[in-house]
């Protein structure tokens, strides 16, 4: 029985050298977290006041998309951007919503049959008259997002 306590004492004294602790700086932890975050996917989508009462993530997204599309279609009804004798056309608006909820028109694609100047005026007016937007969030921090809004223009 005398060997057991002596043996344990020897293991305890010599075993502590292998347990060196490495101090990890907070900067290293933050850098590791940043690399693990999927920045292409947000936790919550941008939203309008109208959509704030919804609880499910997909319903909030659908409400946002529907609200912004309806706004642009309402604005389009007040303008006549089609050239004479033109057919139907589809344009795609690339919009960026920054981390403060401000919207900026990035680019317009597919305006083959449309008057470019009139279209730019219409798009700028539509963006400027959007209701207040709350930005998307990633881990509770507001982030900017970019998305494309396709619009089909039908001539009468």
C-alpha positions as CSV (number, residue, x, y, z in Angstrom):
1,X,0.0,0.0,0.0
2,X,2.9,2.4,0.5
3,X,3.7,2.2,-3.2
4,X,0.4,3.6,-4.3
5,X,0.5,7.0,-2.6
6,X,4.2,7.5,-3.6
7,X,3.3,6.5,-7.2
8,X,0.5,9.0,-7.4
9,X,2.6,11.8,-5.9
10,X,5.3,11.1,-8.6
11,X,2.7,11.1,-11.4
12,X,1.1,14.4,-10.1
13,X,4.5,16.2,-9.8
14,X,5.8,15.1,-13.2
15,X,2.5,15.3,-15.1
16,X,2.0,19.0,-14.6
17,X,4.7,20.0,-17.0
18,X,2.6,18.6,-19.9
19,X,-0.3,20.8,-19.1
20,X,0.9,24.1,-20.4
21,X,-1.9,26.6,-21.0
22,X,-1.8,28.8,-24.1
23,X,-3.3,32.2,-23.7
24,X,-5.6,33.1,-26.7
25,X,-6.0,36.7,-27.4
26,X,-9.5,38.2,-28.0
27,X,-8.2,39.3,-31.4
28,X,-7.5,35.7,-32.4
29,X,-11.0,34.7,-31.2
30,X,-12.6,37.4,-33.2
31,X,-10.7,36.6,-36.4
32,X,-11.6,32.9,-36.1
33,X,-15.3,33.8,-35.6
34,X,-15.2,36.1,-38.7
35,X,-13.8,33.3,-40.8
36,X,-16.6,31.0,-39.6
37,X,-19.5,33.3,-40.4
38,X,-21.4,32.7,-43.6
39,X,-21.7,36.3,-44.8
40,X,-23.8,35.3,-47.9
41,X,-26.7,34.3,-45.6
42,X,-28.3,36.8,-43.2
43,X,-30.1,35.9,-40.0
44,X,-32.9,38.4,-40.7
45,X,-33.9,40.0,-44.0
46,X,-34.4,43.7,-44.5
47,X,-38.0,44.7,-43.6
48,X,-40.6,47.4,-43.6
49,X,-42.8,48.5,-40.7
50,X,-45.7,46.6,-42.4
51,X,-43.7,43.3,-42.0
52,X,-42.4,43.8,-38.5
53,X,-45.4,42.0,-36.9
54,X,-44.6,38.7,-38.7
55,X,-42.7,36.1,-36.8
56,X,-41.5,33.6,-39.3
57,X,-38.3,34.3,-41.2
58,X,-39.8,33.2,-44.6
59,X,-42.9,35.2,-44.1
60,X,-40.9,38.3,-43.4
61,X,-38.8,37.8,-46.5
62,X,-42.0,37.3,-48.6
63,X,-43.6,40.4,-47.1
64,X,-40.5,42.5,-47.9
65,X,-40.3,41.2,-51.5
66,X,-44.0,41.8,-52.1
67,X,-44.0,45.3,-50.6
68,X,-41.0,46.4,-52.6
69,X,-42.3,44.9,-55.8
70,X,-45.7,46.6,-55.3
71,X,-44.1,49.9,-54.6
72,X,-42.1,49.7,-57.9
73,X,-45.1,48.7,-59.9
74,X,-47.2,51.6,-58.4
75,X,-44.4,54.0,-59.4
76,X,-44.2,52.4,-62.8
77,X,-47.9,53.1,-63.4
78,X,-47.3,56.8,-63.1
79,X,-44.5,56.8,-65.8
80,X,-44.5,55.8,-69.4
81,X,-41.0,54.7,-70.1
82,X,-41.7,52.6,-73.2
83,X,-40.7,53.9,-76.6
84,X,-43.3,54.0,-79.3
85,X,-44.1,50.7,-81.2
86,X,-42.2,48.6,-78.6
87,X,-43.1,45.2,-77.2
88,X,-42.9,43.9,-73.7
89,X,-39.6,44.1,-71.9
90,X,-38.1,42.9,-68.7
91,X,-35.6,45.0,-66.7
92,X,-33.7,43.9,-63.6
93,X,-32.8,46.5,-60.9
94,X,-29.9,45.7,-58.7
95,X,-30.5,47.4,-55.3
96,X,-28.3,47.6,-52.3
97,X,-29.6,48.2,-48.8
98,X,-26.8,49.3,-46.5
99,X,-26.5,48.7,-42.8
100,X,-28.5,51.8,-42.1
101,X,-31.4,50.8,-44.2
102,X,-30.6,53.3,-47.1
103,X,-31.4,52.0,-50.6
104,X,-29.1,52.7,-53.6
105,X,-29.7,51.7,-57.2
106,X,-26.6,49.8,-58.2
107,X,-27.5,49.1,-61.9
108,X,-30.2,48.6,-64.4
109,X,-30.1,45.7,-66.8
110,X,-32.2,44.7,-69.8
111,X,-33.6,48.0,-71.0
112,X,-33.4,47.3,-74.7
113,X,-36.7,48.8,-75.6
114,X,-36.8,51.5,-73.0
115,X,-35.7,55.1,-73.0
116,X,-32.6,55.0,-70.8
117,X,-33.0,58.5,-69.4
118,X,-36.7,58.1,-68.6
119,X,-36.0,54.7,-67.0
120,X,-33.2,56.1,-64.7
121,X,-35.5,59.0,-63.6
122,X,-38.3,56.5,-62.8
123,X,-36.0,54.2,-60.9
124,X,-34.4,57.0,-58.9
125,X,-37.8,58.3,-58.0
126,X,-39.0,54.9,-57.0
127,X,-36.0,54.3,-54.8
128,X,-36.3,57.7,-53.2
129,X,-40.0,57.2,-52.3
130,X,-39.6,53.8,-50.7
131,X,-40.9,53.6,-47.1
132,X,-38.4,53.2,-44.2
133,X,-36.5,50.0,-44.4
134,X,-34.9,48.2,-41.5
135,X,-31.6,46.6,-42.6
136,X,-30.8,42.9,-42.6
137,X,-29.0,41.5,-39.6
138,X,-26.3,39.0,-39.1
139,X,-25.8,37.9,-35.5
140,X,-27.7,40.9,-34.3
141,X,-25.5,43.4,-36.3
142,X,-27.1,45.4,-39.1
143,X,-25.5,44.5,-42.5
144,X,-25.8,45.5,-46.1
145,X,-27.4,43.3,-48.7
146,X,-27.7,43.4,-52.5
147,X,-30.6,41.9,-54.4
148,X,-32.0,41.9,-57.9
149,X,-35.6,43.0,-58.6
150,X,-36.9,41.8,-62.0
151,X,-39.7,43.9,-63.4
152,X,-41.8,42.9,-66.5
153,X,-43.0,45.9,-68.5
154,X,-46.0,45.3,-70.7
155,X,-46.9,47.8,-73.4
156,X,-50.5,48.5,-74.2
